[in-house]
Amino acid sequence: MTLTAITGAQIFDGEKTTGVQTVVIDGGRIVRVGGEAPAGSEIVDGSGATLLPGLIDAHVHSAPGSLALALQFGVTTELEMQGMNTRENRGPIADDDTLADVRSSGFAITPPGGHPSELMPDGFRPKWDLPPVMPLMPFSTTPEEAAAFVPQLLARGSDFIKFMIDDGSVEGHPGLPTLDQATVNAGVAEAKKYGALTVAHALTVEATTMAAQAGIDGLTHVFMDQPHTAEIISIIKDAGMFVIPCITLNASMMGITGSELADDPRVAARLDTEWERTLRSSYNRYPQGKLEDVYATVHALDAAGVDVLAGTDASMPETFFGGLAHGASLHHELQYLVAAGLTPQRALRAATATTARRFHLSDRGRIAEGLRADLLLADGDPTHNISDTLNTRAIWRRGTRLAA
């Protein structure tokens, strides 16, 4: 197989800029960073561009075509926070270089009738075929039930265990059945016996505190029900949790659409009609929320040294899941993170090395010898102008260049 040498590009290796270096790909791996291009290599001229690790969206829900759409935006890995792409179902995806790779929690531990059931309109049926193996539905109302489901989920191919801690107050459905502290505690304790990563859906300060008390590893949202306090920031930091703010989702919950992103010709050219319509819509379930409060919370978390990860909560091409689209919205999230006060480099880490480290994806998220050749070549310099991530010149998934 012919070696590929990407020359002349500035390198952001997932953690920092390293200047202009040649990166050599052999098969699906990066085999050299620096030096000269080997004789006989296929040369890709990266002059005027920045080479980044393939981006990782740390919070999605897959839909038909969503992995292909994500890859078109340089998102080479998606982390599914409720869905069907567990190991028992995703075999073909691993070898399909036209799709983003994926890891999945399977279905989250939640009570019968709990979140996210309230999000689905009456009579709604997803528009796709069922997978070969239906995921386990771990409905739990007691500590014993939650603990019993954990080994079953792991045996069925869940890559991490998710807990829904949500009473529906933010979604306009107060009084939803929700997990209590003892049930979350028992499920997390059982997951720790197996060395499994745990995450929690928590949109309020109260739910966030519950997750911290249970020893959850990470939050798949940042709370949006009130401004942050020094106390809640300390609780999150002292618990060692990471946070996936999903500012894109919070904005949509407040009625802010993704129309400005959809108007960007760099985005519009890659969306079909359904996804464009979805992006131009919004959830609009918490219009009383204040985006400025979310920005301030994210800034405080970052300043405190909490690991902030980039995720979107992109789901199906349906207007009731509006304001979000796979791939495109991760670039929007990076812009939101910068608006919240992160530097562009810190925002880029949130979509590359930091997420790979926290989710134990040791083969990706950085540009280094021996790692997967998941790469995004973008015109300009997103380490100074974050919007330049959308200036796609080339994308590689496992060393295979995505066809234009």
Buried (B, 14 or more C-beta within 10 A) or exposed (E): EEBBBBBBBBBBBBBEBBEBBBBBBBEBBBBBBEEEBBEEBEEBEBEEBBBBBBBBBBBBBBBEBBBBBBBBBBBBBBBBBBBBBBBBBBEEBEEBBEBBBBBBBBBBBBBEEBBBBBBEEEEEEEEEEEBEEEBBEBBBBBBEBBBBBBBEBBEBBBBBBBBBBBBBBBBEBEEBBBBBBEBBBBBBBBBBEEEBBBBBBBBBBBBBBBBBBBBBBBBBBBBBBBBBEEEBBEBBBEBEBBBBBBBBBBBBBBBBBBEEBBEBEBBEEBBEEBBBBBBBBBBBBBEEBBBEBBBBBBBBBBEEEBBBBBBBBBBBBBBBBBBBBBBBBBBBBBBBBBBBBBBBBBBBBBBBBBBBBBBEBEEBBBBBEEBBBBBBBBBBBBBEEBBBBBBBBBBBBBBBBBEE
